[in-house]
Amino acid sequence: MKRINLPTWLTIGRIGITPVIVLLLYFPNKATCLSAVILYLLASASDYFDGRLARRTKQVTSFGKFLDPLADKVLNCSILIMLAHWQWVYAWVVIMIVCRELMVTGLRAIAADEGHVMAADGLGKLKTVCQGIAIVPLMLHFTWFGWDLRLFGEIVLYVALALTVFSGAHYFYAFYKHWRVDIRQGAGPAPAQNPERERDAGGQ
């Protein structure tokens, strides 16, 4: 087994910080919510730097490609579930997002078993960015210096929801195309036709 490189450790750290953020949100007040946002921003920064570092040092691995979007899902979905727990967002929105993430994760596992690595595409990354932009003001929740940013967070979350559904459909379509290619390649060459039958068929 290959050694885990630094970019992958940063990704693992993003997963490890998730329960700390959840614990802070379990006791919501201005101090805990602000602390949760600071940790979330640090985790989001690690998401940027682990990918950049992996590309710069040529340490991009299949495991890293799989784990990086999974870490984003664990972090964002856990926070969204806590927000729904306190009724700071609608539960049905969180259900749709979490179900999509579970389905795409399962799809990636099937694709990996078939020898395909489905890395996060542009739509998936944009969805993650929108979720992050929405999560910050929603986690802050309270009014800060006379500013109430919850409405902004809700609007961006609906944008993220639309991207979540659309990008999920895109992943399934991409998997379908891989599946069709595998079926065609596994079918082997077409059997040779009987020349006499070809001539008969051509005359019909």
Contacts in CASP RR format, 6 or more apart in sequence:
PFRMAT RR
TARGET T0000
AUTHOR 0000-0000-0000
METHOD contacts of the structure
MODEL  1
MKRINLPTWLTIGRIGITPVIVLLLYFPNKATCLSAVILYLLASASDYFD
GRLARRTKQVTSFGKFLDPLADKVLNCSILIMLAHWQWVYAWVVIMIVCR
ELMVTGLRAIAADEGHVMAADGLGKLKTVCQGIAIVPLMLHFTWFGWDLR
LFGEIVLYVALALTVFSGAHYFYAFYKHWRVDIRQGAGPAPAQNPERERD
AGGQ
2 61 0 8 1.000
2 63 0 8 1.000
4 12 0 8 1.000
5 54 0 8 1.000
5 57 0 8 1.000
5 59 0 8 1.000
5 61 0 8 1.000
6 50 0 8 1.000
6 53 0 8 1.000
6 57 0 8 1.000
6 59 0 8 1.000
7 50 0 8 1.000
7 51 0 8 1.000
7 53 0 8 1.000
7 54 0 8 1.000
7 57 0 8 1.000
7 59 0 8 1.000
7 64 0 8 1.000
8 50 0 8 1.000
8 54 0 8 1.000
8 61 0 8 1.000
8 63 0 8 1.000
8 64 0 8 1.000
8 67 0 8 1.000
10 46 0 8 1.000
10 49 0 8 1.000
10 50 0 8 1.000
10 53 0 8 1.000
11 46 0 8 1.000
11 47 0 8 1.000
11 50 0 8 1.000
11 64 0 8 1.000
11 67 0 8 1.000
11 68 0 8 1.000
11 71 0 8 1.000
12 67 0 8 1.000
12 71 0 8 1.000
13 43 0 8 1.000
13 46 0 8 1.000
13 71 0 8 1.000
14 43 0 8 1.000
14 46 0 8 1.000
14 47 0 8 1.000
14 50 0 8 1.000
14 71 0 8 1.000
14 72 0 8 1.000
14 75 0 8 1.000
15 70 0 8 1.000
15 71 0 8 1.000
15 74 0 8 1.000
15 75 0 8 1.000
17 39 0 8 1.000
17 42 0 8 1.000
17 43 0 8 1.000
17 75 0 8 1.000
18 43 0 8 1.000
18 74 0 8 1.000
18 75 0 8 1.000
18 78 0 8 1.000
18 79 0 8 1.000
19 78 0 8 1.000
20 39 0 8 1.000
21 36 0 8 1.000
21 39 0 8 1.000
21 40 0 8 1.000
21 43 0 8 1.000
21 75 0 8 1.000
21 78 0 8 1.000
21 79 0 8 1.000
22 78 0 8 1.000
22 79 0 8 1.000
22 82 0 8 1.000
24 32 0 8 1.000
24 33 0 8 1.000
24 35 0 8 1.000
24 36 0 8 1.000
24 39 0 8 1.000
25 32 0 8 1.000
25 33 0 8 1.000
25 36 0 8 1.000
25 79 0 8 1.000
25 82 0 8 1.000
25 83 0 8 1.000
25 86 0 8 1.000
25 139 0 8 1.000
26 82 0 8 1.000
28 86 0 8 1.000
28 141 0 8 1.000
30 142 0 8 1.000
30 144 0 8 1.000
33 139 0 8 1.000
33 140 0 8 1.000
33 141 0 8 1.000
33 142 0 8 1.000
34 140 0 8 1.000
36 79 0 8 1.000
36 139 0 8 1.000
37 136 0 8 1.000
37 139 0 8 1.000
37 140 0 8 1.000
40 75 0 8 1.000
40 79 0 8 1.000
40 132 0 8 1.000
40 135 0 8 1.000
40 136 0 8 1.000
40 139 0 8 1.000
41 136 0 8 1.000
43 75 0 8 1.000
44 132 0 8 1.000
47 68 0 8 1.000
47 71 0 8 1.000
47 72 0 8 1.000
50 68 0 8 1.000
51 60 0 8 1.000
51 68 0 8 1.000
53 59 0 8 1.000
54 60 0 8 1.000
54 61 0 8 1.000
54 64 0 8 1.000
62 112 0 8 1.000
62 117 0 8 1.000
65 117 0 8 1.000
65 119 0 8 1.000
65 120 0 8 1.000
66 108 0 8 1.000
66 112 0 8 1.000
66 117 0 8 1.000
66 119 0 8 1.000
68 120 0 8 1.000
69 108 0 8 1.000
69 119 0 8 1.000
69 120 0 8 1.000
69 124 0 8 1.000
69 128 0 8 1.000
70 105 0 8 1.000
72 120 0 8 1.000
72 128 0 8 1.000
73 101 0 8 1.000
73 105 0 8 1.000
76 97 0 8 1.000
76 128 0 8 1.000
76 131 0 8 1.000
76 132 0 8 1.000
76 135 0 8 1.000
77 94 0 8 1.000
77 97 0 8 1.000
77 98 0 8 1.000
77 101 0 8 1.000
79 135 0 8 1.000
79 139 0 8 1.000
80 89 0 8 1.000
80 94 0 8 1.000
80 97 0 8 1.000
80 98 0 8 1.000
80 131 0 8 1.000
80 135 0 8 1.000
81 94 0 8 1.000
81 98 0 8 1.000
83 89 0 8 1.000
83 94 0 8 1.000
83 135 0 8 1.000
83 138 0 8 1.000
83 139 0 8 1.000
84 90 0 8 1.000
84 91 0 8 1.000
84 93 0 8 1.000
84 94 0 8 1.000
86 141 0 8 1.000
88 138 0 8 1.000
88 141 0 8 1.000
88 150 0 8 1.000
89 138 0 8 1.000
89 154 0 8 1.000
89 157 0 8 1.000
93 157 0 8 1.000
93 158 0 8 1.000
93 161 0 8 1.000
96 161 0 8 1.000
96 164 0 8 1.000
96 165 0 8 1.000
97 131 0 8 1.000
97 160 0 8 1.000
97 161 0 8 1.000
97 164 0 8 1.000
100 164 0 8 1.000
100 165 0 8 1.000
100 168 0 8 1.000
101 164 0 8 1.000
103 168 0 8 1.000
103 172 0 8 1.000
104 168 0 8 1.000
104 171 0 8 1.000
107 118 0 8 1.000
107 171 0 8 1.000
107 172 0 8 1.000
107 175 0 8 1.000
108 118 0 8 1.000
110 175 0 8 1.000
111 117 0 8 1.000
111 118 0 8 1.000
111 175 0 8 1.000
111 178 0 8 1.000
112 118 0 8 1.000
114 178 0 8 1.000
114 179 0 8 1.000
114 182 0 8 1.000
116 175 0 8 1.000
116 178 0 8 1.000
118 171 0 8 1.000
118 174 0 8 1.000
118 175 0 8 1.000
120 128 0 8 1.000
121 167 0 8 1.000
121 170 0 8 1.000
121 171 0 8 1.000
121 174 0 8 1.000
122 167 0 8 1.000
123 163 0 8 1.000
123 166 0 8 1.000
123 167 0 8 1.000
123 168 0 8 1.000
123 170 0 8 1.000
124 163 0 8 1.000
124 167 0 8 1.000
124 168 0 8 1.000
126 163 0 8 1.000
126 167 0 8 1.000
127 160 0 8 1.000
127 163 0 8 1.000
127 164 0 8 1.000
127 167 0 8 1.000
130 156 0 8 1.000
130 157 0 8 1.000
130 159 0 8 1.000
130 160 0 8 1.000
130 163 0 8 1.000
131 157 0 8 1.000
131 160 0 8 1.000
131 164 0 8 1.000
132 160 0 8 1.000
133 153 0 8 1.000
133 156 0 8 1.000
133 160 0 8 1.000
134 153 0 8 1.000
134 154 0 8 1.000
134 156 0 8 1.000
134 157 0 8 1.000
134 159 0 8 1.000
134 160 0 8 1.000
135 157 0 8 1.000
136 153 0 8 1.000
137 149 0 8 1.000
137 150 0 8 1.000
137 152 0 8 1.000
137 153 0 8 1.000
138 150 0 8 1.000
138 153 0 8 1.000
138 154 0 8 1.000
138 157 0 8 1.000
140 149 0 8 1.000
141 150 0 8 1.000
END
